[in-house]
Amino acid sequence: MLNRNTRLLAGAMTREQLQDALTKAQQAYIDLASGSRGVSFSYTQGDGTRSVSFQQASMADLMALIQLLQAQLGIHLRPRAPMRFRF
C-alpha cells in the first residue's frame, strides 16, 4: 500500500483544499466530456474584435489528476477482493 505522506501532494495542501481541488477537477472533467466548456471566445469591443483562447486539458490529464487527488485523500477505487471460504 502506498503511503500518503510520501506522495506528490503530501503536505502541500490541507484536506479541505484537496477536497475542493477534487471537486473542481471532477467538474472540469464533466464539462469537458459533455462539451459544455468553451475553449476559444471572440467578442467585439469599441475599437475592434478581440479573441481569447484557453488551453484545453485532455481527458487523460484530468483523469490522472482526479486519481492523484483521490489517492491523497485516501479514497480507494479498487474493488474489494472476493471473499474465499476455507473448509
N, C-alpha and C positions, 0 to 999 in steps of 0.2 A: 504494500500500500504506500502511496506517495505521501510525503509529509507536507502539510500546508505551510509550514514555517520556512520551507526552502524553495518554494515556488516563485515564479516571476513576480507576482504581485504581493509577496509576503511583506508586511509592514508598510506598504506604500499607501494603503487606503484603509479606512475604518470599515467595519461590517456594513454600516448604513450606506457608505459611499459605494461599496462593492455591489450592494443590492440595487442602488439607484442606477449604477452603470449597467447592470444586468438588465434591468427593466428597459432602459434606453436602447441597448443593443438588440433586445428582443423586438422592440417596436420598430427599429430600423430594419431588421430582418423581415418583419411582416410587411412594412411599407415597400421594401424593395421587391419582395416576392409578388406582391399584389399589383405592382406598377403604379402605386399612388404617390410615389415620391418623384418629383421632377429633378432633372439634372442641369438643364440649361434654360434660362429665362431671358426674355427680351422685353424691353419697355421703352416707351417714347417719353423723352423729357423735353423741356422747352428748347434746349439747344441741340437736340438730335436724338438718335436712337442709341440706347445702351443695352448691353447684354452682360449677363452674369452666368458663369458656369461653375459647377461644383464637381469634384472628382467623385465618381460613383464607386462605392465599395462593392466588392464581389460577394456573392452568397457564401462562398467558401471562407472568405476572410471574416465575415460576420459570424458564421457558424463556429469558427475556431475561437473567436473572442468570447462568444457565449459559453462555449465549453470550458474555456480557461476561467471565466468568472464563476461558473457553477462549481468547478473543482475547488477554487479558492474558498468558496462559501461552504463547501462540504456537501454539496448536492450530488448524490451518487446517481448516475444514469444507467449503470449496468443492472440488468435484471438479477434478481436473486437466484442463486444456484438451486437446482431442483433438490428436493429432499429425497434421501435414499434411506430405505429401511433395511436393517440387517437382522437376520433371524439366526 
